[in-house]
Amino acid sequence: MSSSHGMSGSAAGRNKRQLTIVFFLTLAYLVAEVVGGYLTGSLALLADAGHMLTDVAGVGLALLAIRFAEKPATPERTYGYYRFEILAALTNAVVLILISLYILYEAYFRFLDPPKVESTSMLWVASVGLIINLYCMYLLRQGKSESLNMKGAYFEVLSDMLTSIGVIAAGIIMLTTGWYYADPLLSAFIGLFILPRTWTLLKEAVGVLLEGTPADVNLEALRQGLLAEPGVAAVHDLHAWSLTSGVNALSAHVVLADGALHDEVLARAHAYVTGKHAVQHATIQVERGDFARHETHL
């Protein structure tokens, strides 16, 4: 039996510094937005502040998840704490969905009776938010393609950036026309914009927790590649799953052809799996003949 050692750290862990900067920037802007929303009477600002709260909590969870993921494996946690990052992404998705539904609920009642909004102050607050969100997106742009945890944080900042643009547009409309329906309409747009993207993140996180085959691993192509290796007669009990984003694991049973040498086949199979596919941790059992009939299969 063979397994790869020295499993690489998680993708999110490589972006810890960027996440820390984003955390403190969003925390500072959250305070400014709550105060600004309260003083101006803008639901759009308060809605964005509610979403910004999930940003702060989400990025904080991401940082906490990275800290746990860096802890070494133990006899009780043989894979370490990699899955904590996926739990953080799942939590972010659930909270974002709840916030979006609340925004839609509040926007409905505001639309029935739109209050007057202090548009000039609203514009200033939203403009500062736009600058902060653009910078945070710049910091997170690379990590979003490597980790669900980072992807969740990036989506939160992205949606806040777009809502900042929307708040600015609504502020200009209300300032120039006095049409205060723009505020609840924008708030509803914020909620509707967040929901489908968050649902995608939720499905991906649940897929990892259910140990589905990673999207970047073609299991059938991997099976055929193993069967094409010299000395391999059959492959069974082939499984691939993710510990966290960017850390995929695989297990397989390889049946030796007549006359094939165990160590040579094991070395070739292991090199093929980890060298040709997005697999960081491989466990390969090499066996002869009908040994499979003595095993429990999954």
C-alpha positions in Angstrom: 0.0 0.0 0.0 1.3 3.5 -0.9 0.2 6.9 0.1 1.7 10.3 -0.7 3.4 12.1 2.1 3.9 15.8 2.9 0.5 16.8 1.7 0.5 20.4 0.5 -1.1 23.1 2.6 -4.5 24.4 1.6 -5.0 27.0 -1.1 -6.7 29.3 1.4 -3.7 29.2 3.7 -1.5 30.7 1.0 -3.8 33.8 0.9 -3.9 34.4 4.7 -2.2 37.8 4.5 -4.7 39.1 1.9 -7.6 37.8 3.9 -6.3 39.6 7.0 -6.1 43.0 5.2 -9.6 42.4 3.7 -11.0 41.6 7.2 -9.8 44.9 8.8 -10.9 47.0 5.7 -14.4 45.5 5.7 -14.7 45.8 9.4 -13.9 49.6 9.3 -16.3 50.1 6.4 -19.1 48.1 8.2 -19.0 50.6 11.1 -19.1 53.6 8.6 -22.0 52.0 6.7 -24.1 51.3 9.8 -23.6 54.9 11.0 -24.3 56.3 7.5 -27.4 54.2 7.0 -28.8 55.2 10.3 -28.2 58.9 9.8 -29.4 59.0 6.2 -32.3 56.7 6.6 -31.2 54.6 3.6 -32.3 51.0 3.5 -29.9 50.4 0.7 -27.0 51.4 2.9 -28.3 49.4 5.8 -28.9 46.4 3.5 -25.4 46.6 2.3 -24.2 47.0 5.9 -26.0 43.7 6.7 -24.2 42.1 3.8 -21.0 43.7 4.9 -21.5 42.1 8.3 -21.5 38.7 6.6 -18.3 39.8 4.8 -16.6 40.5 8.1 -18.0 37.3 9.7 -17.2 35.3 6.5 -13.6 36.5 6.2 -13.2 36.0 9.9 -14.4 32.5 9.6 -12.1 32.0 6.7 -9.1 33.1 8.7 -10.2 30.9 11.6 -10.6 28.0 9.2 -7.1 28.5 7.9 -5.7 28.5 11.4 -7.5 25.2 12.1 -6.4 23.7 8.7 -2.8 24.4 9.6 -3.0 22.3 12.7 -1.2 18.9 12.4 -3.1 15.7 12.1 -3.8 13.7 15.3 -4.9 10.1 15.9 -8.4 11.4 16.3 -8.2 13.7 13.2 -6.0 11.7 10.8 -6.6 14.2 8.0 -6.1 17.2 10.2 -8.6 20.0 10.1 -8.9 20.7 6.4 -12.6 20.3 6.4 -13.0 23.3 8.7 -12.5 25.5 5.6 -15.5 23.8 3.9 -17.6 24.3 7.0 -16.7 28.0 6.9 -17.7 28.3 3.3 -21.0 26.4 4.0 -21.7 28.8 6.9 -21.1 31.8 4.8 -23.5 30.6 2.1 -26.3 29.9 4.6 -25.9 33.3 6.3 -25.8 35.1 2.9 -29.1 33.4 1.9 -30.8 34.4 5.1 -29.6 38.0 4.8 -30.8 38.1 1.2 -34.3 36.9 2.2 -34.4 39.5 4.9 -33.4 42.3 2.5 -36.2 41.3 0.1 -38.7 41.3 3.0 -37.7 44.7 4.2 -37.6 46.2 0.7 -41.2 45.1 0.1 -42.5 47.2 3.0 -40.2 50.1 2.1 -41.7 50.0 -1.4 -45.2 50.4 0.0 -44.2 53.5 1.8 -40.7 54.8 0.8 -39.2 57.2 3.4 -37.1 60.2 2.5 -33.4 59.5 2.3 -30.4 61.9 2.8 -29.0 61.2 -0.6 -25.8 63.3 -0.5 -24.4 61.6 2.6 -25.5 58.3 1.2 -23.4 59.0 -2.0 -20.3 59.7 0.0 -20.5 56.6 2.1 -21.2 54.4 -0.9 -18.3 55.9 -2.8 -15.8 55.1 0.0 -17.3 51.5 0.0 -16.7 51.2 -3.7 -13.1 52.0 -3.4 -12.6 49.6 -0.5 -14.4 46.8 -2.3 -12.4 47.2 -5.5 -9.2 47.0 -3.5 -10.4 43.9 -1.6 -11.3 42.2 -4.9 -7.9 42.9 -6.2 -6.4 41.2 -3.1 -8.6 38.2 -3.4 -8.6 37.8 -7.2 -6.1 35.0 -7.4 -7.2 32.9 -4.4 -10.8 32.7 -5.6 -9.9 30.1 -8.2 -8.0 27.9 -5.7 -10.3 27.5 -2.8 -14.0 27.4 -1.9 -13.2 29.3 1.2 -11.5 32.1 -0.8 -14.3 31.9 -3.4 -16.9 32.6 -0.8 -15.0 35.6 0.5 -14.5 36.9 -3.0 -18.2 36.5 -3.9 -19.1 38.5 -0.8 -16.8 41.3 -1.7 -17.9 41.2 -5.4 -21.5 41.5 -4.5 -20.7 44.4 -2.1 -18.8 46.1 -4.9 -21.8 45.9 -7.2 -24.2 47.0 -4.5 -21.9 50.0 -3.8 -22.4 50.9 -7.5 -26.1 50.4 -7.1 -26.3 52.6 -4.0 -24.4 55.3 -5.8 -26.8 55.1 -8.7 -29.8 55.2 -6.4 -28.3 58.1 -4.5 -27.9 60.1 -7.7 -31.5 59.3 -8.8 -32.9 60.4 -5.4 -30.8 63.5 -5.3 -31.7 64.7 -8.8 -35.3 63.5 -9.0 -36.6 63.0 -5.4 -37.8 59.5 -6.5 -37.3 57.6 -3.2 -38.6 54.3 -4.7 -35.0 53.9 -5.9 -33.8 52.9 -2.4 -36.1 49.8 -1.8 -35.8 48.8 -5.5 -32.1 48.7 -5.2 -32.3 46.8 -2.0 -34.4 44.1 -3.7 -31.9 43.9 -6.5 -29.1 43.3 -3.9 -31.1 40.4 -2.4 -31.9 38.9 -5.8 -28.3 39.3 -7.0 -26.8 37.5 -4.0 -29.1 34.5 -4.0 -28.1 32.5 -7.1 -24.4 33.0 -6.6 -24.6 31.9 -3.0 -26.7 28.9 -4.0 -23.8 27.8 -6.2 -21.3 28.1 -3.4 -23.7 26.2 -1.1 -23.9 23.3 -3.6 -20.2 23.1 -4.0 -19.6 23.1 -0.2 -22.2 20.4 0.3 -20.6 18.4 -2.5 -17.3 18.3 -0.7 -18.9 17.3 2.6 -20.7 14.5 0.8 -17.3 13.4 -0.6 -18.3 13.7 -4.2 -15.7 13.3 -6.9 -13.8 16.6 -7.3 -14.7 18.6 -10.4 -11.1 18.7 -11.5 -10.7 14.9 -11.4 -12.0 12.8 -14.3 -12.4 9.5 -12.6 -13.1 7.5 -15.7 -10.1 8.9 -17.6 -8.0 8.1 -14.5 -9.3 4.6 -14.5 -8.5 4.0 -18.1 -5.0 5.5 -17.6 -4.3 3.1 -14.8 -5.5 0.2 -16.8 -3.1 1.2 -19.6 -0.1 1.0 -17.3 2.1 -2.1 -17.9 1.4 -4.9 -15.4 -2.1 -3.7 -14.5 -4.8 -6.3 -15.1 -7.8 -4.6 -13.4 -8.7 -1.6 -11.2 -11.5 -1.6 -8.7 -12.7 0.3 -5.6 -11.6 3.6 -7.2 -12.6 6.6 -5.1 -11.7 10.3 -5.2 -12.8 13.1 -2.9 -11.7 16.5 -1.6 -10.4 17.2 1.9 -10.7 20.9 1.1 -10.4 23.0 -2.1 -7.1 22.2 -3.8 -6.4 19.1 -1.7 -7.8 16.0 -3.4 -7.4 12.4 -2.2 -7.7 9.1 -4.0 -7.8 5.4 -3.1 -7.7 2.5 -5.6 -7.1 -1.3 -5.7 -4.9 -2.4 -8.6 -4.8 -6.0 -9.7 -1.5 -7.3 -11.0 -1.2 -9.0 -14.4 0.5 -12.4 -14.4 4.3 -12.0 -14.0 4.1 -8.4 -13.1 6.3 -7.1 -10.3 4.5 -5.6 -7.3 6.9 -2.7 -6.6 7.2 -1.6 -10.2 3.5 -1.5 -10.8 3.0 0.3 -7.6 5.5 3.0 -8.5 4.1 3.5 -12.0 0.5 3.6 -10.8 1.4 6.1 -8.0 3.4 8.3 -10.4 0.6 8.3 -12.9 -2.2 9.2 -10.4 -0.3 12.1 -8.7 1.6 13.3 -11.8 -1.2 13.3 -14.5 -4.2 14.2 -12.3 -5.1 16.7 -9.7 -4.5 14.3 -6.8 -2.4 15.3 -3.9 -2.8 12.3 -1.6 -3.0 8.8 -3.2 -3.4 5.4 -1.5 -3.0 2.5 -3.9 -3.4 -1.2 -2.9 -1.7 -3.7 -5.2 -3.1 -7.2 -5.1 -3.0 -10.5 -7.1 -5.6 -12.8 -8.6 -9.0 -13.0 -6.9 -8.0 -11.3 -3.7 -10.9 -8.9 -4.3 -13.4 -11.6 -3.3 -12.1 -11.4 0.3 -12.7 -7.6 0.6 -15.6 -5.4 1.5 -16.3 -3.1 -1.5 -17.6 0.5 -1.4 
